[in-house]
Amino acid sequence: MIQNLLYLSPEFPRNYVQFILQLRHRGVQVLGISGTRLEDLPSDVRGGLVDYVQVPDLKDYRAVVDAARGLERRHGAIDRVESHCEHWLPLEAALREELGAPGLDRCRTAFLRKKSSMKEIFGQAGVPVARGRVARGLAEAQAFAAEVGYPLVLKPDIGVGAAGTYRADGPERLAEFFRGLAASPTFVEEFIAGDICTFDGLVDRDGQIVYCNSLTYSQGVMEVVNRDEHVFYYTAREIPADLEGAGRLVVQAAGIRERFFHIEFFRTRTDRRIVGLEINIRAPGGFTTDMWNYADDIDLYRGWARIVTGGSLGFEWCRRNHVLFVGRKDHIPYAHAHEDVLARFRALLCHWDRLPDLFARAMGNTGYLLRSDSLEELLQAAAYVHAAPVLAISGSRD
């Protein structure tokens, strides 16, 4: 049984306070470390924590270790370290080793986060992948281009989302990319003409998937970020058998335990094959965990807390509804005002909120969650929310 759990950056993202509150409900003492002043933490975060230490910066490893040791002296051994955030996964792993807490260590965490290593896991699962390799300069990237042709996708070997991800359609763009690149390895990958789909869920301590769902996106995150456009995506009611089969094999090959997962695939546009893209050992970002909850009136925050404290998921589920996320960006003009969206979709609206600036480029500044058992109804809603204004055309008078 877990007595003390150290939670990094407990105030961000805002909706993840539910992990803390559900742990407290299970009798766990949740201890927090972050760079925010105690008095600036939201009241529900403060209420969920037994103790908290502010450090100058979570990137200051020695300061974080000193804070954790202080919490240990006051409360006893720390049994688990979590954050549920991609950015802090390496810090989680380092602290586990430092404190003797179970879970993914630095070596395994680094392996699972590298794009190059992900290819190995897909291969072990028998799932085809886009060809790719680490290039340490333009010459190596040009050699790879000679093998697979253009376009190419260029990305950091370890990165979050589509940050630093670009498309090179020819030799000039490839050379331009490497001219402005700092001396760090770049993962170079063949471009796959396909649509992104995902296999997501939660795994128990025995490696069994206890919840799963899938996301379909209006367009790729790389395109959204690089063109600064808006996006929508939605959960599934039925997961295609080939997608779920590939996803389950990848989860098994990755050896995921007591964690959420988010595995991205392409469905090719020509022959509709499933091709592996990326593996994430965390829940999808933003409001996706809430979307799963709204889809079936369940509580996966509570389910995760039950699993990590030695219990079972604790509820049944059947994906009764689709849930749609549709984001809007402040710089894009829209035909319908925010108030019009709220009024028109009152019966479908689960939640809306402003998004943190960190998420804005990929997801938007404002996000809406809409629920229906009819996908067509939700796609019509997305079209309304994203509709562009009709521009009046003035003509000259004779």
N, C-alpha and C positions, 0 to 999 in steps of 0.2 A: 504494500500500500504506500502511495506517495504521501509524504508529510509536507515537504517543502518543495515548491516549484519556483524557479527563477524565470521571470518573464521579462524579456528585453523589449524596450520601447512599448510599454503597455498602452500608451495613449494613441498609437498609430498602427494601422488605420483605425478610425473611430469605431467602426462596427465590431472590431475584434475584441472590444471590452466584454462581449458575451462569452468568450472563452474563459476569461478571468472569473466572471460571475458564476459560471457553471462549475468551475473548479472549486470555488468557495462553497457552493452548495453541496459539493461532494466531500467537504471537510478538509480540503487542501489549503495550506497556508501559501498564498501567492505573494512572492517577493518581487519587487520591480526595480529595474535600473534603467535610467534614460537620461537624456540631457535637458529635460524640461524641469522647471522648478515645481516642487510639490504643490504649491498654491495655484499653479497654472494648469494642473491636471484636471480634466473633467471630474465632476463630483462622483459619478458612478465608478470611474476608474479608481479614485482615491478610496471609495467605499469598498472596492473589491480587493484592495491590497492590504496585507497585514503589515508590511514595512516597505519602505522605498528609499532609494539613494539616488540623488542627482549627481551625475558626473559631468565634467566639462564637455565631453564629446564621447559618444559610443565608439568612435574610431580610436580612442586612446585606450589601447588594450590593457596597459598596466593599471590605469585608473579604474577600469571595469573590474579587473581581477581584485584589486584592493577593496572595491565596493562589495563584491561578492563574498570575500573573506570576512568582511565586517558583518554581513548578513548571516553568514555561517556561525560566527561567534555568538550572535544574539539568538539564533533560532535553531541551530543544529545543522546537520549535513543537508546539502541541497541534493534532492533526489532526481531532479529533471530540469533541463534548460530548454526554453521554447521562445519563439517569437512569431512563427507563421509567416515571416516576411523573407522573401528571397535575398534581400540585401544583407540581412544579418545571419544567414545560414553559416558562413564561415566562422563568425564570432560565436554562435551557438556551439559549433563543433569544438572550437578551441577551449571554450569554458567547460565543456563536458570532460575533456581530457584533464584540464587543470583541477577540476573539482572532483573527479572520479565519478561523474554521473553517467548513467547508461545512455545509449543512443548513438547516432551517427558520429564518428570521429572525423578529424580533419581530412585524413586520406580519402575515406569513402565519400565524404561530402564533396571534396574537390573533384573526384572522379565523376560523381553523378551530375555535377554542374557544368562540366566541360562539353561543348558541342562535339568535340572529337570523340570523347568517351561515350557519348550517347549513341553514336553510330555503332559502337561495339555491342551495346546492350540490345539495340534493335536487331543486330545480327544474331546475337545469342537467342533472341526470341523468334528468329526466322522471319522477321518482317523486313521487306525491302526498304531501302532508304535512298535519298538523294546522295550521289557521290560527293565527297568533300574531303578536304585535308587542311591542316594548318600550314599557312604560308608565312615565312619570316621575312618576306620582302617581295618586291615586284617580280623578280626573276622566277621565284617559285610559283607565284600566282599565274604568270604567263605560261609556265610549263603545264600547269593544271588546265588552263584554258585551251591549250593545244590538244589536250586529251578529250575534253568534254564539250568544248565550244562555248559560245555565248548564247544567252545572258548568263551572268554569274551573280550569286548573292554573296556579299561580303559582310562579315559580322565578327565581333569579339568572340574568342573561344569560350570565355565566360562572360555572360552578360544577362541583363534582365529585360524581358520583353523584346521590343524592336529597337532598343537604344543602340545607336551606332551601327545600324544595319542598312546596307545600301545595295542597289542593283547596278551592275555594270553591263551595259548592252554591247560594249565593244572595247577594243584595246585602248582607245583614248580615255574612256571613262575609268578603266582599270588603272592606267598610269596616273590619272588625276587623283584617284583615291589614295594611292600609295605615296604620292608627293606630299600630301598633307597629313600623313599618318605618323604618329610617334612610334618609336621603336618597341612595338609589342606584337605578339603573334596575332594573326588574323585568320579566322576560319573562312575558307573559300569553298563555295558549294555550288553545284549545278542548279540552275533554275528549273523548278517544276511547275508546269502550267496546270494548276489545280486549285481547288477550294479547300480552305482549312476547316477541319472538323476535329473534335477532341473526344477523348475518353477520360473522364474525371471521376473522382470518388474518394472513399475513405477505406483504409485497410486496418484490420485489427492486429493484435499482437502475434497471431499465428500466420499472418500474411494473407488472410482471407479478405476478399473485397466484401464489405458489409453495406456499402452504398455506392451506386454508380449513376452517372448521367453523361450527357454529351452536349457540347455547345456548337452551334453553327453561326458563322460570322457573315455580315454583309460584305465585308472585304477584308483583306489581310491587314494585320497590324502594321507591317512595314509600310504599306501604302498609306494608311491612315496617318502615321507619324510623319513620314517624309513629305506628304502633300498637305499635312495639317487639315485633314478632312474629318467628318463625323462618322460614327459607326453605330450599328446595332448588332446585337446577337441574342440568341434565345436557347433555352434548354429544350431537351427532347422529351417526348412521351414514349417513343420507341427508338431504340438504338439499332442501327443496321447490324446484322449478324457478323459481317466481315470486320466492321469497325470494333465491335465489342470483343470479338475473338482475338484480334491483333492487340487490343488494349490489355486484355487479361494476360496474354503471353508476355508483354513488356513489363507489366507490374511484377509478375513472377520472376522474370530475368533480373530486374533491378533489385529484388530482395527488399522491397519496401515493407516496413512494419510500423504500426501505430501512427500512421501519417496520412494526410491527404495527398493526392497526386493529381497532376494535370498534364496529360500526354497529348501532344499535338501531332496531327497527321495531315497529309494532303489526300484529297480524292481527286485523282487525275481527271482532266476534262475529256480526254480522248477515249480511254478505255475504262474509266471509273474504278481504277485500282486504288488500294490503300497504300500509301507510302509514308514511312515514319519521318517526323521532323524533329521534335524536341521532347525531352522528359523533364518535368518539374516536380520536385518532391515537396510540394506545398499545394494549398488550395489555389485556384485561379484568383486573380486580384479583384479589387473593387467590391461589388455587392454580390458576387457569384454565389457565395455560401448562403446568403439571404435568398437568392433566387431559388436555390434548391429547396430551402425551407418553405418558401411561399408555394412552390409547385405542388407540395403534398401536405402542407400544414404539419410539418415535422420540425425538429430542432437538432440540427447536426452539431451545433456548438455543445449542446448537452450530450449528444451521442459520442463525440470525441472525448469529452471529459469523463464519461463513463468508461470508455475503452482504456484510457491511459491510467485510470485508477483501478483497473482489474475487472471491470464489468463488461457487459455486452452492450450493443447499440441501444437496446431498450425500446424499440418501436418498429412497427411494420411500415412499409411504404410501397407505392405502386406507380408513381409519376402520373398523377391524375391530370395535371395541367402543364401547358407550356408557360414559361415566364420569360418575358422580353426585357432586355435592357436597351434603352435607346438614349444616346448621349447627344447633347448639343453644345456647340462651342460659341463662346461669346462673340468671336469675330465674324461669324457667319450669319448673315441676315436670314430670317425665317418668315414664312407667310403668316404663321399663327403664333400669337403671343403665349407666354408661359401660362397666363391665366386661362387662355382658351384651351390649352392642352389639359389643364386640370379639370375644367368644366366638362369638356367633351368626353373624357375617359374616366370620369368619377367611378363608374361601376367596375372598371378594370384595374384602376390604379392601386398598387400595393404600397408604394413608397416613392418619394422623390427627394433629392437632396443636391446640394452643391458638392462638387468633388474636390479633393485636395489638389493644389497646383501640381503636385508631383504626378498625378494621374491624368491631368488635363490633356496633354498632347495625344495620348493614346485613347482616352475614353471620353473626353469632353469636360466642360465646366459644370454642366448640370446633367444629372442622370435621372431617368424615370424607369420604374419597374412596373410592368403591366402583366396581368395574368388572365389566361383564358384556356379552355380546352380546345379552342379553334385556332390553329396556326394562321389561317387566312385572316381572321379578325385582328391578330396581332401584327401581321405584315401590313395590313391597311392602316393600323395605328402608327406604325413606324413611318410609313409614307406621309401621313399627316404631320407628324412631329417634325420631320425633316424637309417638308415641302418648302420650296423657294418662293419668294414673293413674285407675283406677276408684275412685270414692269410695263407701265403704260407707254405706248408708242405715240409720240406726238407727230402729227403731220403738218405740212405747210398749207396755208389757205391761198387759194387762187384769188 
